[in-house]
Amino acid sequence: MGFLDWVRGVNEKLEPQGVSTAPAVPTEHDILNALDRTEKLARDAKLHPFVLARVGRVSRVIRETLPRMKSAGLGTSESYAVMATATDYLPEALGSYLRLPRDWADSRPIENGKTSLMLLIDQLDLLGATMDKFLDAVARADADALVAHGRFLTARFGHESTGGELDLDPGARPIAPASGPPPSAPSGPVPTNPLDLP
């Protein structure tokens, strides 16, 4: 085997053989499964109630946000942040904490006088606040769509809404008597010629 044959063999080994190495984008089902696993991990580890509450908050907000993201038109960076929080940021924060001895993590200050438990709570609070912002953005997009639809209906049908007040019993309104002139009508003959008006 010559030098050129050896180089060709190395090049053939370095070239991909049609196998995609990029991971598939997680589906909504994958994201929900990741949240389920993370919540179970937190419960099984019997973490501090402050931690469990924060993990539950992040998970709940992501679960509320996911079904609305498609219709809200959020950009890919927002969608990625929600997906990454569920599948990477949240489980990694818990995993890093759980790899430490519990007593040491809960009592030994490691950064700016904070213990590992305090740092974990700070990270979970940050994730929760960020996910709240995404849920607000999704809800705002839905609310804006409702406002736009209301404007369309007003333009289409020509009058404002009663604000949700429905008259479900139109027969309950007082009806003016059919005979006789209305209360504000003048008495006497009504002129038919506009020139006869006083």
C-alpha positions as semicolon CSV with decimal commas, in nm:
position;residue;x (nm);y (nm);z (nm)
1;M;0,000;0,000;0,000
2;G;0,143;0,333;-0,107
3;F;0,127;0,670;0,061
4;L;-0,159;0,794;-0,163
5;D;-0,361;0,481;-0,088
6;W;-0,310;0,541;0,282
7;V;-0,423;0,908;0,252
8;R;-0,732;0,803;0,054
9;G;-0,817;0,548;0,323
10;V;-0,786;0,808;0,599
11;N;-1,003;1,054;0,404
12;E;-1,270;0,789;0,350
13;K;-1,278;0,717;0,723
14;L;-1,315;1,089;0,804
15;E;-1,605;1,149;0,565
16;P;-1,953;1,091;0,706
17;Q;-2,128;0,785;0,573
18;G;-2,471;0,947;0,536
19;V;-2,546;0,929;0,908
20;S;-2,689;1,246;1,056
21;T;-2,517;1,341;1,381
22;A;-2,749;1,632;1,466
23;P;-2,992;1,539;1,742
24;A;-3,360;1,557;1,663
25;V;-3,552;1,857;1,793
26;P;-3,755;1,751;2,098
27;T;-4,128;1,731;2,042
28;E;-4,386;1,860;2,288
29;H;-4,421;1,501;2,411
30;D;-4,043;1,479;2,471
31;I;-4,050;1,807;2,665
32;L;-4,339;1,690;2,885
33;N;-4,159;1,361;2,951
34;A;-3,845;1,554;3,053
35;L;-4,052;1,759;3,298
36;D;-4,208;1,442;3,440
37;R;-3,863;1,286;3,493
38;T;-3,728;1,603;3,658
39;E;-4,023;1,633;3,894
40;K;-3,992;1,265;3,987
41;L;-3,618;1,308;4,048
42;A;-3,688;1,602;4,283
43;R;-3,958;1,410;4,474
44;D;-3,756;1,088;4,500
45;A;-3,452;1,278;4,628
46;K;-3,673;1,428;4,902
47;L;-3,540;1,775;4,830
48;H;-3,614;2,073;5,051
49;P;-3,976;2,198;5,017
50;F;-3,843;2,532;4,886
51;V;-3,674;2,346;4,600
52;L;-3,978;2,127;4,527
53;A;-4,203;2,434;4,512
54;R;-3,974;2,606;4,265
55;V;-3,932;2,299;4,045
56;G;-4,312;2,267;4,043
57;R;-4,350;2,633;3,946
58;V;-4,109;2,608;3,652
59;S;-4,272;2,287;3,534
60;R;-4,626;2,425;3,565
61;V;-4,545;2,741;3,368
62;I;-4,376;2,541;3,091
63;R;-4,679;2,309;3,073
64;E;-4,909;2,612;3,041
65;T;-4,687;2,776;2,779
66;L;-4,623;2,479;2,547
67;P;-4,970;2,437;2,391
68;R;-4,995;2,811;2,322
69;M;-4,653;2,863;2,166
70;K;-4,751;2,757;1,814
71;S;-5,036;3,006;1,787
72;A;-4,851;3,288;1,965
73;G;-4,590;3,328;1,693
74;L;-4,299;3,349;1,935
75;G;-3,958;3,341;1,772
76;T;-3,731;3,042;1,764
77;S;-3,512;3,181;2,043
78;E;-3,810;3,189;2,282
79;S;-3,920;2,841;2,177
80;Y;-3,565;2,715;2,221
81;A;-3,541;2,869;2,569
82;V;-3,861;2,696;2,683
83;M;-3,748;2,363;2,536
84;A;-3,395;2,393;2,679
85;T;-3,525;2,486;3,023
86;A;-3,734;2,168;3,036
87;T;-3,481;1,931;2,883
88;D;-3,147;2,077;2,998
89;Y;-3,133;2,380;3,232
90;L;-3,377;2,255;3,497
91;P;-3,253;1,893;3,516
92;E;-2,889;2,005;3,509
93;A;-2,942;2,247;3,799
94;L;-3,094;1,968;4,006
95;G;-2,834;1,713;3,896
96;S;-2,543;1,940;3,991
97;Y;-2,692;1,990;4,336
98;L;-2,773;1,621;4,386
99;R;-2,415;1,516;4,306
100;L;-2,301;1,698;4,622
101;P;-2,318;1,549;4,973
102;R;-2,649;1,681;5,110
103;D;-2,529;1,812;5,448
104;W;-2,230;1,980;5,286
105;A;-2,443;2,134;5,009
106;D;-2,697;2,270;5,255
107;S;-2,455;2,413;5,512
108;R;-2,121;2,506;5,350
109;P;-2,101;2,852;5,187
110;I;-1,931;2,824;4,848
111;E;-1,995;3,154;4,667
112;N;-2,060;3,500;4,813
113;G;-2,162;3,342;5,143
114;K;-2,429;3,124;4,979
115;T;-2,459;2,749;5,015
116;S;-2,523;2,518;4,722
117;L;-2,887;2,500;4,831
118;M;-2,917;2,879;4,818
119;L;-2,752;2,890;4,475
120;L;-2,990;2,621;4,348
121;I;-3,289;2,818;4,475
122;D;-3,154;3,133;4,302
123;Q;-3,117;2,940;3,975
124;L;-3,468;2,797;4,002
125;D;-3,608;3,144;4,076
126;L;-3,434;3,278;3,766
127;L;-3,574;2,996;3,551
128;G;-3,921;3,052;3,697
129;A;-3,914;3,428;3,634
130;T;-3,793;3,372;3,277
131;M;-4,064;3,115;3,204
132;D;-4,324;3,355;3,353
133;K;-4,213;3,616;3,097
134;F;-4,262;3,368;2,813
135;L;-4,607;3,273;2,941
136;D;-4,695;3,643;2,964
137;A;-4,578;3,691;2,604
138;V;-4,791;3,399;2,487
139;A;-5,094;3,523;2,681
140;R;-5,041;3,876;2,548
141;A;-5,036;3,743;2,193
142;D;-5,366;3,561;2,259
143;A;-5,515;3,875;2,419
144;D;-5,402;4,089;2,123
145;A;-5,572;3,842;1,889
146;L;-5,894;3,879;2,092
147;V;-5,873;4,259;2,073
148;A;-5,808;4,246;1,698
149;H;-6,107;4,014;1,650
150;G;-6,325;4,255;1,850
151;R;-6,216;4,543;1,626
152;F;-6,296;4,333;1,320
153;L;-6,645;4,257;1,453
154;T;-6,705;4,623;1,535
155;A;-6,599;4,727;1,186
156;R;-6,804;4,449;1,028
157;F;-7,127;4,497;1,221
158;G;-7,098;4,867;1,297
159;H;-7,141;4,904;1,672
160;E;-6,958;4,844;1,996
161;S;-7,026;4,543;2,213
162;T;-7,227;4,572;2,534
163;G;-6,924;4,441;2,720
164;G;-7,060;4,095;2,765
165;E;-7,406;4,191;2,890
166;L;-7,652;3,964;2,719
167;D;-8,026;4,023;2,697
168;L;-8,142;3,666;2,725
169;D;-8,512;3,755;2,777
170;P;-8,613;4,021;2,525
171;G;-8,980;3,973;2,622
172;A;-8,910;4,112;2,970
173;R;-8,861;4,468;2,836
174;P;-9,152;4,707;2,869
175;I;-9,322;4,757;2,536
176;A;-9,488;5,090;2,449
177;P;-9,861;5,065;2,384
178;A;-9,942;5,017;2,019
179;S;-10,233;5,267;2,018
180;G;-10,201;5,638;2,069
181;P;-9,916;5,872;1,998
182;P;-9,580;5,831;2,168
183;P;-9,546;6,045;2,483
184;S;-9,331;6,311;2,314
185;A;-9,548;6,349;2,003
186;P;-9,728;6,683;1,967
187;S;-10,105;6,680;1,999
188;G;-10,322;6,790;1,711
189;P;-10,282;6,741;1,340
190;V;-9,937;6,662;1,212
191;P;-9,838;6,876;0,912
192;T;-9,752;6,678;0,604
193;N;-9,601;6,968;0,409
194;P;-9,260;7,082;0,539
195;L;-9,360;7,444;0,468
196;D;-9,646;7,416;0,720
197;L;-9,405;7,353;1,010
198;P;-9,399;7,636;1,269
